[in-house]
Amino acid sequence: MDRKPTPVAVEMVAMADEIRALCSIVTKLARADLESQLKTHDSGISSIEHGVLRHLSHGVTSMAEISRLMGVAPSTLVYVVDGLAERELVKRGKDPKDRRREPLLLEKKGADLFARSPKMDSGSTLVRSLMSMTEPRRHELIALLNEFVKGLAGSERLYLRSESEEAGAGSPRSRDERAALTGKGRRRGHD
């Protein structure tokens, strides 16, 4: 017996498909923006290398987890990490509990390079698009995206605003959250 999907289910599938298409557009534009900024500032790294350094600076050390978060095949990431290791920006560590695991560690040189890498500025495509919206709509967009992603997120929660921050409309993060985001202090739940 085949069950016919309910009208609500059909609508949700259509909405999810539209969200996927819109996210793809945003991701493509954001990546092109970052690549352009990295070239303009002659940073010497690509957007994928920047992404690895960003995740490492946030305390994610597992190559498999970085691969999953970035949506990049592990085989591709091996070559990227090899290049970063050759330039002494990252190194592979040893896990005393599991010799098969090699957690990635951000070297000082890599942390310094990431800290100096260009941040998003007012010329960014995403910033310009946000500027074309009213302030209440910008805040609504961020709140809705955070709410939506919270239903999807695993370790991505590291990058989400806290509920208290959302309630305070941009109030500062807690000391522990800032430490986790900057890679300083205790690493919470990441292998």
Residue, then its C-alpha position, 0 to 999 in steps of 0.5 A: m500500500d502506497r500512502k499518498p503524501t499529505p499536502v503539508a508533506v508535499e509543501m514541506v518537501a518543496m520548501a526544503d528544496e527551495i532552501r537547498a537551492l538558496c543555500s547553494i547560491v549563498t554558499k557559492l557567492a560567499r566562497a567566491d567573495l572569500e577567494s577574491q579577498l584572499k587573492t586581493h590581500d595576497s594571503g597565500i591560501s585558498s578558500i578551502e585552506h582558509g576553511v580548514l584553518r577556521h575550523l581548527s581555530h574553533g577547536v575542531t581537530s578531526m579531519a573527518e569532522i572538518s570534512r563533514l562540516m565543510g562538505v569536502a570529500p576526505s580524500t580532497l581534504v588529505y591533499v589540502v592538509d598535506g599542503l598546510a602541513e608542508r608549510e608548517l601551518v598545521k601538524r598531525g598529532k598523535d592520539p595516545k588512546d588510538r594510534r590510528r587517529e591523527p588529530l590536526l593541530l593548528e601551528k602558531k604560524g597557521a594561527d597567525l596567518f588565519a588571524r591576519s587573513p582578511k575578514m568580511d568587509s562592507g564590499s562583500t556581496l553578502v554585506r551589500s545584500l544585508m545592507s539593502m534590507t531594513e534593520p528589523r528584517r536583517h535581525e529577523l533573518i539571523a534569528l530565523l536562520n539560527e532557529f532553522v539550523k538548530g534543528l539540523a546541527g550537530s557539532e555545528r552548534l559551535y558556530l551558532r548564537s546562544e539563546s541568551e545572545e539572541a534574546g539580547a539581540g547581539s549581546p556578547r558571548s559568554r567567556d566559555e563560548r568566546a574561548a571555544l570560538t577562538g580556540k583558546g581554553r578548553r576544547r568542548g566535545h571535539d575530537 
